[in-house]
């Protein structure tokens, strides 16, 4: 029970929300219903939301391992240099006094992808195993994941800028590595995963829990 009465979802009231133009309309009980405004096909929830999100997240986790194992850049200074992974690259940038760049690369390449994937896996487990959690807090977590996603390519832009700007011939050069491609794939896949996950599934659990409590 909420402060204004029992929690009732739009789905329980037979109402559709168009994913394209956001027009709310009533179900006319046909096999396939189209939006009255834009003509898009209507459905109560994203189709195969959990299956697609699970697949994208697992694939992202695999590619994230490759992104951290393979070298992401090679810094050659005075003719000497070795390929560096993300972590070793952060350490090398810090040793050369590039602390702001090192911090950006660490946050965008290590902290953000791990937290983003962990949050998505948590939300998937929440819905899949029907754990009892605060729906509002879970929704805020999902919104944070979608917000952070738009900044996930920041470190790749930093590396691209370094490759372009740090080109002093025989003194110092920076080249990108294969891990940049793997990391780009992780960014794209996690963005798709956040898009395919339907946060309304979290509230469906809340509604079902309230119905079970009312029956007791």
C-alpha positions as CSV (number, residue, x, y, z in Angstrom):
1,X,0.0,0.0,0.0
2,X,1.2,3.5,-0.8
3,X,0.1,6.8,0.9
4,X,-2.6,7.3,-1.7
5,X,-3.8,3.7,-2.1
6,X,-2.7,0.4,-3.6
7,X,0.1,0.6,-6.2
8,X,-1.3,0.0,-9.7
9,X,0.8,-0.1,-12.8
10,X,-0.2,1.2,-16.2
11,X,0.0,-2.4,-17.5
12,X,-2.6,-3.5,-14.9
13,X,-4.9,-0.7,-16.2
14,X,-4.4,-1.9,-19.8
15,X,-2.5,1.2,-20.9
16,X,0.3,1.3,-23.4
17,X,3.2,3.8,-23.5
18,X,4.6,4.3,-27.0
19,X,8.4,4.0,-26.9
20,X,8.8,6.3,-29.8
21,X,6.5,9.3,-29.1
22,X,5.5,8.5,-25.5
23,X,1.7,8.7,-26.2
24,X,-0.4,6.8,-23.6
25,X,-3.2,4.8,-25.1
26,X,-5.5,2.0,-24.1
27,X,-5.1,-1.6,-25.3
28,X,-7.7,-2.5,-27.9
29,X,-7.1,-6.3,-27.5
30,X,-5.7,-6.9,-31.0
31,X,-2.8,-9.2,-31.7
32,X,-0.6,-6.3,-32.9
33,X,-1.5,-2.8,-31.9
34,X,0.1,0.3,-33.5
35,X,0.5,3.8,-32.0
36,X,-2.3,6.2,-33.0
37,X,0.2,9.0,-33.3
38,X,3.4,7.6,-34.9
39,X,2.3,4.2,-36.0
40,X,5.0,2.2,-34.1
41,X,4.2,-1.2,-32.7
42,X,3.1,-1.1,-29.1
43,X,4.2,-3.5,-26.3
44,X,3.9,-3.4,-22.5
45,X,7.6,-4.2,-21.9
46,X,10.7,-4.3,-24.0
47,X,10.8,-7.6,-25.9
48,X,13.2,-10.2,-24.4
49,X,14.7,-7.5,-22.2
50,X,16.4,-9.8,-19.8
51,X,17.8,-12.2,-22.4
52,X,19.3,-9.5,-24.5
53,X,20.7,-7.6,-21.6
54,X,22.3,-10.7,-20.1
55,X,23.9,-11.5,-23.5
56,X,25.2,-8.0,-23.9
57,X,26.6,-7.8,-20.4
58,X,28.3,-11.2,-20.5
59,X,29.9,-10.3,-23.9
60,X,30.9,-6.9,-22.5
61,X,32.6,-8.6,-19.5
62,X,34.6,-10.9,-21.8
63,X,35.7,-8.0,-24.0
64,X,36.6,-6.0,-20.9
65,X,39.1,-8.7,-19.9
66,X,40.7,-8.5,-23.4
67,X,40.8,-4.7,-23.1
68,X,42.8,-4.9,-19.9
69,X,45.1,-7.7,-21.0
70,X,46.2,-6.4,-24.4
71,X,48.2,-3.1,-24.8
72,X,46.1,0.0,-25.2
73,X,49.0,2.3,-26.2
74,X,52.8,2.5,-26.6
75,X,54.8,5.4,-25.4
76,X,58.2,5.8,-27.0
77,X,60.5,8.3,-25.2
78,X,64.0,8.9,-26.5
79,X,63.8,5.7,-28.6
80,X,62.8,3.5,-25.7
81,X,59.3,2.2,-24.8
82,X,57.1,-0.8,-24.5
83,X,53.4,-1.5,-25.1
84,X,51.3,-0.7,-22.0
85,X,48.0,-2.0,-20.8
86,X,45.4,0.3,-19.3
87,X,46.8,-0.1,-15.7
88,X,50.5,0.1,-16.7
89,X,49.6,3.1,-19.0
90,X,48.1,4.9,-16.1
91,X,51.2,4.2,-14.0
92,X,53.4,5.4,-16.9
93,X,51.4,8.6,-17.4
94,X,51.7,9.3,-13.6
95,X,55.5,8.7,-13.7
96,X,55.8,11.3,-16.5
97,X,53.9,13.8,-14.4
98,X,50.6,13.6,-16.4
99,X,48.5,13.1,-13.3
100,X,45.3,14.7,-14.6
101,X,45.4,12.5,-17.8
102,X,46.3,9.4,-15.7
103,X,43.3,10.1,-13.5
104,X,41.0,10.5,-16.4
105,X,42.2,7.3,-18.1
106,X,41.9,5.3,-14.8
107,X,38.4,6.6,-14.0
108,X,37.0,6.2,-17.5
109,X,38.8,3.0,-18.4
110,X,38.8,1.1,-15.1
111,X,36.4,2.4,-12.5
112,X,33.5,3.4,-14.8
113,X,33.3,0.2,-16.9
114,X,33.6,-2.0,-13.8
115,X,30.9,-0.1,-11.9
116,X,28.7,0.1,-14.9
117,X,28.8,-3.6,-15.6
118,X,28.5,-4.4,-11.9
119,X,25.3,-2.2,-11.7
120,X,23.8,-3.8,-14.8
121,X,24.5,-7.3,-13.5
122,X,23.0,-6.3,-10.1
123,X,19.8,-5.1,-11.8
124,X,19.6,-8.2,-13.9
125,X,20.0,-10.5,-10.9
126,X,17.4,-8.3,-9.0
127,X,14.8,-8.9,-11.6
128,X,15.8,-12.4,-12.6
129,X,15.9,-13.8,-9.1
130,X,13.1,-11.5,-7.8
131,X,15.1,-10.1,-5.0
132,X,13.4,-7.6,-2.7
133,X,15.0,-4.2,-3.0
134,X,14.1,-0.6,-2.9
135,X,12.6,0.1,-6.4
136,X,13.4,3.8,-6.2
137,X,17.0,3.2,-5.4
138,X,17.3,0.7,-8.2
139,X,15.8,3.1,-10.6
140,X,18.3,5.8,-9.6
141,X,21.1,3.3,-10.2
142,X,19.7,2.6,-13.7
143,X,19.5,6.3,-14.5
144,X,23.1,6.8,-13.2
145,X,24.3,3.9,-15.5
146,X,22.6,5.5,-18.6
147,X,24.0,9.0,-17.6
148,X,27.6,7.7,-17.2
149,X,27.4,5.8,-20.5
150,X,27.6,9.0,-22.6
151,X,31.1,9.7,-21.0
152,X,32.5,6.2,-21.5
153,X,34.5,7.2,-24.6
154,X,36.3,10.0,-22.8
155,X,39.5,8.1,-22.3
156,X,39.6,7.0,-25.9
157,X,39.4,10.7,-26.9
158,X,42.3,11.3,-24.5
159,X,44.4,8.6,-26.1
160,X,43.5,9.9,-29.6
161,X,44.6,13.4,-28.6
162,X,47.8,12.1,-27.1
163,X,48.6,10.1,-30.3
164,X,48.0,13.3,-32.4
165,X,49.7,15.8,-30.1
166,X,52.6,13.9,-28.7
167,X,54.6,13.4,-31.9
168,X,58.1,14.8,-31.4
169,X,59.9,12.6,-33.9
170,X,62.7,10.7,-32.3
171,X,62.1,12.3,-28.9
172,X,58.6,11.0,-28.0
173,X,55.7,9.3,-29.8
174,X,52.5,7.6,-28.6
175,X,50.6,5.0,-30.6
176,X,47.3,3.2,-29.9
177,X,47.0,-0.5,-29.3
178,X,44.5,-3.3,-29.9
179,X,42.9,-2.9,-26.5
180,X,41.4,0.4,-27.7
181,X,39.3,-1.6,-30.1
182,X,38.2,-4.0,-27.4
183,X,37.4,-1.2,-25.0
184,X,35.4,0.6,-27.7
185,X,33.4,-2.6,-28.1
186,X,32.8,-2.7,-24.4
187,X,31.5,0.8,-24.4
188,X,29.1,0.2,-27.3
189,X,27.8,-3.1,-25.8
190,X,27.2,-1.6,-22.4
191,X,25.3,1.3,-23.9
192,X,23.1,-1.2,-25.8
193,X,22.7,-3.2,-22.6
194,X,21.5,-0.2,-20.7
195,X,19.1,0.5,-23.6
196,X,17.6,-3.0,-23.8
197,X,17.1,-3.3,-20.0
198,X,13.6,-2.3,-19.1
199,X,13.5,-0.6,-15.7
200,X,9.8,-1.1,-15.4
201,X,10.5,-4.7,-14.6
202,X,11.8,-3.5,-11.3
203,X,8.5,-1.9,-10.5
204,X,6.6,-5.0,-11.7
205,X,8.3,-6.8,-8.8
206,X,7.1,-4.1,-6.4
207,X,3.6,-4.3,-7.7
208,X,3.6,-8.1,-7.4
209,X,4.9,-7.9,-3.8
210,X,2.1,-5.5,-2.8
211,X,-0.4,-7.8,-4.4
212,X,0.9,-10.8,-2.4
213,X,0.8,-8.7,0.8
214,X,-2.8,-7.7,0.1
215,X,-3.9,-11.3,-0.4
216,X,-2.5,-12.3,3.0
